[in-house]
């Protein structure tokens, strides 16, 4: 019996579409090959993978399981949720490896689920700010702009920029209006000591 890997790839240029495939080599190498061989504007990202016995058969069964989500019968691309595909792959593996890109995709899905569960815009802004703070990003409204305090200017996640642009009006209504550092407790204590 031969062993190999079942993997799931994502691509920022194709949100909600995932490639589920098999390889008998390293999944990272397969991801690079696919990125170099396709006309996708951005490279594919390896999200998760697991080692399986008889990878061709496992791939066939997983593809059958998601036949209704398949974009084309001649391609291995499926429309759905990363978590759904992760759980399906886990059923066939003793363990699954989730990459940092996989964690990112799963956390964005979790964010979207929480946003959908909110009953009002204020709740959605609170969820949005909580997720942004996980990346060290603080946000506030200043005039007619959404402002950011970030630990590294090169590291503003795309989802934050996109959501801030799309939801600017709602954010401006519900974001705090003070720079989060100016309103910090430590700075308030320092300012109080200076007034003595």
N, C-alpha and C positions, 0 to 999 in steps of 0.2 A: 504494500500500500504506500502511495506517495503522500507527502505532506506539502503544504503550501499555505498561502495567506488569502483571506478574503479582506478586501479593503474598501473604504469609502472615501471618495475625493469630493471636495467642494471647490467652487470657483466664485470669487467675488463678482465677476461679470455675469453670473447666472444664479442669482439668489433663488433658493428653494429647489434647485436642481442638483442632483448628486449622481456621481458615477459609482456604481458598485461593481467591483470586478474581482478577479483572482490573479494571483501570480505565484510562481514557484521560486521567485527570487525575492530580493528585499523590496518591500512595498515603497520605500522612499525612492528607490531606483525606478520603479514602475511609474511613480508620480512624475518624476523628471522626464521620462520618456514620453509620457502622454502630453505633458506641457509643451515639449518641443515639437510634437507631431501634429498638434491640432491648431486650428485657426482661432482659438480663444484669445481675446485681447489681453488676458491676465493669466499667469501660471496657475495650475491646479494646486490645491493644498491638501495634503494627506491629513484626514481628520481622525480616523481610527482604523484599526486592523486587528485581526486575530488569526492565529495559526489553526489550521484545520487538517483533518485527514481527508483525502480525496477532494481537493479544492475545486475541480471542475464540476463535480456532482453537487457540491454544496452551493457553488455559484448558480448552477442551473435551478436548484430548489428555491434559493432566495429570489432569483429573477421571476420564477413562477409565482411566488408569494406576492410579489408587487407588480404583477402583470398589468393591472389597471392603471398604475401610476407610471408605467413605462412610456417614454416619449416616442420611441420608434422601436419596432420589433428587431431592427438590425443594429441597434445601439444599446449600450449599457447605462443609459441615463434615465433617471427617475425623478418625478416631481413629488416632493413630500417634505418631511421633517427629518432633520439629522438624527434626532433622538429615536425616531421610529426605526431607522436603518441601523443605528447602533444596537438597539435591543434585539433586532433580528439577527445581526451578526453574533451577538453574545450567546444566542441560543445554540450556536454551532461550535463555539470555542470554549476551552477551559478558562481562558482569560482574554481580555481585550486590551489593547494599548490605545489610549486616547492621547493625541498630540496636543500641544498648546493651541494649534489652530482648531482642533476638534473642541477643546474646552471653550474657545471663543465662540464658535458656531452654536454650541449648546447653550452658552450663557445668553447669547442674543435671542435664541428661541425662548428661553425662560423669561427674559425681559418682555418679549412680545406677548407671552401668555399673561404675565402680570399686568401689562398695560390693558389688554383686552378685558381683564377681570375688574378693572377700576370702573366705578360708576360715574366719575366726574373728571373734569380736566385737572383739578387740583390734585387728585389722587394720582393721575398719570404723571404729572410733573414731579411729584414726590418720588415715584418709582424711578423715573428717568434720572433724577438727581442722585438717588441712592446707587444706581448702577454706574453713573459717571464717577462717583466718589470711589468706587472700587478701582478705577484707573488713576486715582489721585487727582481727579479733575473737580474743581469747584466752579459753580456757575452762579451768575447774578444778572439782573436786568439793570441796564444803565442807559437812560434816555430811550432811544428806540432800538437799542442793540442788546444782543445776548453776549455777555462777556464770559471769558474762561480764565481760570487760573490753573495752569498745567505744570506738572513736574518736568516735562520735556517737550519743547515745541514740536519736535518731530513725531511725537507719539500720540497725537489726538486721534482716537479711533474713528474710522470712516462712519460708523453708525451714529456717532455723536454729531459729527458735522452734518450728515444727511438729515437726521431727525431735528436738529436745531434749525436747519433751513426750512424744512417742511412745516414744522410746528412753531415757528417763530412767534406768531401772534399769541398763541396759548401760553408759551413759555414767558413772554413778556408780562402777561397778566398775573402769573403765579410765582415767578422766581423771586427770591429776596432781592431787595433793591440796594443792599449794601455789599461791598466787596467782602467776601468771607474772612479774609485775613484782617481787615480793618475792624471787623466786629468780633474778633476772637476774644475769649476770656483773658488770655495772657496779655494781649495788647491793651485791653480795658484796664487791667491791674497796673500795667506800666504807666498808662495815661493818668490813672488816679494817683500814683506815687509822684508823678511829675507836678501835679497841682498842689502838692503840700507846700 
